[in-house]
């Protein structure tokens, strides 16, 4: 494998073999990664800052033009097939769920004036579903990357990210921000990047210490409250902006609100709205400070900001859960853990932990023992490294 990723040859071979059982076309193979977000949670829809990176958990696609007007899809992991007519006036969403992400991409390309013919696609991968690593953006990024190569569309990375977000918003019906799609196409190995969710400007920061690993702890608690409470949090933030704009008319979002201005008018805001706003403003400050920590190789300080982020998400934004809180509490007591926090929308999912390489095994044992003992359920752990974004896989035997 020559793309610099950590997808195993065995996984790639699995997709190649399954492709050959379904299709007679000769495919290209693409690796489309999941992502983590080190710090900067619930800041994206407030036009703030995030600090994501692609990781070595990925979806591998086999894709080839088939000379028809039919899209023929095969999910290797689910052992499900799906076909649809690309020439249809409108595309009907599938009850299977996963085809909608791929159809949504084709739909957006068609709306934007690109010509796409029929194609064969088999895919499968190692991104744990429901752990907050954005398998949906990986589906979108891999689809755009493959179609661009097959049909000479010359799609720019920013175009793929923006169309991926639109596909999810408009076809799938999930009102996500652009962070996940952006991380899928713009990530670089050995770096994280700070994304300005308003301007889409971004800067890379080094994250290449071989003695520090990223470990995700999955509660396996699925986030039933996340969608409804997400919308509540958005409205509360917008209410805060409306109130504060009375004192500074240039304010467009919480991104523009100095902490001092918020504190000055605390008594005029609903107490819950104030807490939501203070968390977002402080989290944006933490992202910028965390980037300075990376530039000075100060991972101790970076880790403390992760703990502070979790405390804000728990106490001010109120999107954590007893399972997530326990995992962060356990992590903080383990030697060799630099930082930990919940990652994603909240109410379940996983925590992200920075762990010294020499402490990973003891970390795994202690987390499993204490979490399983107190919660009477298992926790899943995934070790990840930072990799490049969506890319072509090439091998000598093609």
N, C-alpha and C positions, 0 to 999 in steps of 0.2 A: 504494500500500500504506500502511496507516495504523497498523500495529502497532509501528512503531519498530524493526523487525528489518532485517537486511541480506540477506534472501532476495530474489533478483532477481525482477523482474517476468517475465523470461523463464522462470525455473524454475517460477513459479506458473502461467504460461500453459501450460507443458508439461503440468502435472498436470491443469489444466482441460480441455485438449484430449483427453487420454487418458481422462479420466472420461467425457466425452461420447461417446467411441467405444464405451464398455462399458455405460453405464447411461442410463436415461431420466429418473431422478429429478433434482431440483434440489438441489445440494449446498451445504453451508457449507464454508468452507475454513479450515484450522487450520495454524498453524506450531508445530512442536514441536522445540525445539533440542537439540543435543548439548551436552556440557559439557567443561570442563577442570577440573583440580584443581591450584591453584597450589602448594600445599604441604600436607603431611599425608597420607602414604602408608602403608598397612597399619596405620593407627591406628583405622580405623572399627570393625573387629571386636574391638578392644581397648577399646571404649567411650571412645575418645578424641576428638580434634578434627580437622576437615578444613576446607579453605578453597576451595570450588569456586565456579564461576559458569557460567551458560549462555553459549553463543557463537553466532555467526551461521551456523554450519553446522547445517542443520536438515532435518527431514522435513516435507513439506507434504502434508496430507490433504485430500481431498474426501470428505465424508460426508453421507449422507441416509438417513432412515428409508424403508423400501420397502414397508411395509404387509403384510409376510409374517412368517414365523418363520425365514427363511433369512438367514444372514450371507453376503454376496457380496463377496469381496475381490479386489483386483487390485494386484499389485506392479508399478509402472510400470518401475522399474529392472531388475527380473528378467524382465519380460514373462511373469509367472506369475499364474494365477487359482486361487482356492480358494473352496469353498462348504461350509457345514455347517448342520445343523439346530439352531437355538438351543433347541428344545424337547426335544432328546434327553436321556435320563437322565444320561449321561456324555458327555464330549467326548473323542474319540480324537485323540491328538497326531499331527501331520502330519510326514511325512518331509521336506517342503520346509523345515521349520525356522521360517521367519518367521511363518506363520500362528499358531504356538503362542503368541506373545506377545499377539496380539489375542484369540485364543480364551481365553487365560488370564485376561485382563482381564474378559471377559464371565462367565467361570466364577466369578471372585471376586465380581463384582457379584451374581450369582445366589445365591451362598452367603451373601452379606450381606443378602439379602432385597430387593434392588432388581429392578424389572421392566424388562426390556430386550426390545424387539421386533427384527424383522429390519432389516438396514441394508445399504446399499451403501457401499463404501469403496475409493477408489483413492489410492495414496500413492507418493511418491518423494522423493528429496532429495539433499543434498550432504554428509552426514556420511560421512567415509571409513570404510569397514568395516574393523575390525581395528586401528584406530589408537588405541583406548582413549578414544574420545569418547562412548561409551555410546549407540549407536544403539538399543539394546534399550529403555532407559528412555524414549527419544524416542518409540518405537512405543507404549509403554504410556501415557505421558502424553497423547499425541495422541488415543489411543483413548478414554481416560476423559473427556477434555475434550469430545470430540465427542459421545459417548453421553450425557453429563450434559446437554448442551444439547438434544439431539434428544428425549430422553425425560423431561425436566424432573426430573432426579435430584437437582439442587442439591448436587453433591458438593463438599465443602470441599477445599482444596489438600492438607491433611494426610491426609485420607482417600484422595485419589488417590495420594499418595506411598506410603502404607502398603499399599494394595491392589496397587499396582504391584510393590512388593517381594514381596508374597505370591504374586502371579501368577508371578513369575520363580522364586521358591523352590519353590513347590508344583506348578505346572503345567509350566513349562519345565524345572525341575530344576536351576537354577543358584543356588547358595547365596550370593547377593550381599548386601551391606549395603544401607542405605537412602540413601546419599549421592546416587547417580545420579538416583533418582526424586525426591528432595527438591530437587535442583538444577533439575530440569526444570520444576517447578511454582512454586518460591519465588524464583527468580532475578529480579533487577532490573537494568535497564540502568545501566551506570556504577558498579556495585558488585559486590563479591564478598561472600560471607557465611561466617562461622565457624559451623559446625554442631557442636553437642555431640551425639555419636552415642549417648550414653546417654539424656539427657533430651529430645532433639530440640529444645532451645532453640537459637535462632540470633540472630546479630547481623550487620548489614550494615556493610561498611567501604568507603570510597570507592576506586574504581579507574577514574578517568575522565581520566587524562592522555592527551591526544591525541598527545603526542610519544613515547609508549611503546606498542609493539605486542606482541601475543602471536603467536609463530611456532612451529608444531609441526613437528618433523622426524621423519618416519615412516621407520623402518628397513626397513619391509616384511618384517621377520622376524616370523612369527607365533608366538604364545607357547605352544608345545607343552608346555613344562614348567610353565606358570603354574598350572594347576588342581591338579596333584599336589603341587607345592611349596608352594602356598598352604595346603593342608591341613596339611602338615608344619609350616609356620611357626605356624599357629594352635595346634597341639598343643604346640610349644615354648614359646610365650607362656603357655599354660595351665599348663604344668609349672612355669614360673617363678612364676606366681601362687600355685600350690599350696604351693610351698616357702616363699614370703615370707609367706603368711598365718599361718604358725606364729609369726611375730614381731609381726604386727598383724592381728587377727582381722577388722577392718573392711574389709580389702582384698577387693574384688570383681573387679578387673581391673587391668591394668598402669596404667590411668588413675589409680589410687589410690596408686601406689607412688612415694614420694619417691626421687630419684636417690641421695640419701645412704644410704637404707635398702638399696637394691640394692647399692651399693658396699661397704657394711659386711659384707654376707653373700656377697660374690663367691666366696669360696673354697668355699662350700657348694653352689654351683650348677655344673652341667655348663658348661664354658667356652662351648660354642655357645649354650646356653640363655641364659647371661649376656649374650652379644653381642646376641641377639635382643631381650632385655628392655631393655638399655641404649638400643638404637636407638629403640624405641617411646617410651620415656620422654623421650628427648631430642627426638624429633620432635614430641611434644605441646608441649613447651616452645617449640620453634621456631615452631609455629603461633601460639601466643599472642604471642610476640615479633614475628612478622611482622605481626600485626594492629596492634600498636603502631607499627610502621614505616609502615603505611599511614596511620594517623591523623596522623603527623608528616610525611608525604610523603617519607619517606626510602627511595627505591627502591634506592639503593646497598646499604643494610643488608639490605633485603628480598632482593635478588639474592644476597647472600652467604649468606643462610640457605637459599636454593634449592641453591646449590653444596654446602653442608654436608649438606643432606638427601640429595643424590645420593651423597655420600661415604658416608653411613651406610647407604644402601640397597645400595651396592656392597660395602662392607667388613664391615659388621656384620650386615645382614639378608641379604646375598648373593642378591639377586634381580635384579641388573643383568645385562648381557651385554657382550661386547666391542664390539658395534655401538653400544649406548647410551653406553658409556664413551667411545668415540671421538668421538661427537657432542658430548658435554659438554666433552671436552678441546678440541675444535676451537672450540666456542663461547667458551670462556674466553679464547682467544687473540685474539678479534676485538674491535676497538675498537667501542664502542657496544652491546655485549651486557652487560646488567646482571646476569643470572642464568640458569642452566639446570639442569635435572635430568631424570631419567627420570620418566615419568608412568604410573601404572597398576600392574598386578600384577607386571610385570617380564618378564625373559627375552626381550624383544622389544617391539614396539610403538613408541612415540615418545618424544621428549624435548619438554619445554615450555621455551621461551626467551622472556625479556623483552628486547626489542631497541628501541633508540632508532629513531624513524621514519627519520631520515636515514641510518641504517646498514643498513637492511633489504636493499637491493639488493646491497651488498657482502657482507652476511651470506649471502645466498642463493648468490652466486657462490663464495665461499670454502668453504662447507659442501659444496656439490655437488662442487667440484674435489677437495678433500682426502678427503672420504668415498668418493667414487667411485674415486679413485686407490688408496686403501688397502684398500677392501673389494671392489673390482671389481664393484660393483653400484650401482644408483641409489638415491637417497634422495628422498622426496617431501616437499615443504614446503607448509604450509598457514598462511596468515595469517588470524588471527581477531580479532574484537572482541567485547566482552562485551555481551550483550543481555538482554532480559527473558525470562521463562519462557514456557511454552506459552500461546498466545493466539489469538484469532480474527482472521482476515484479512478485511478488507472492502474492496470496490472499487466505484466508481460504476456499473460495467456489470453488477452482479449483478441 
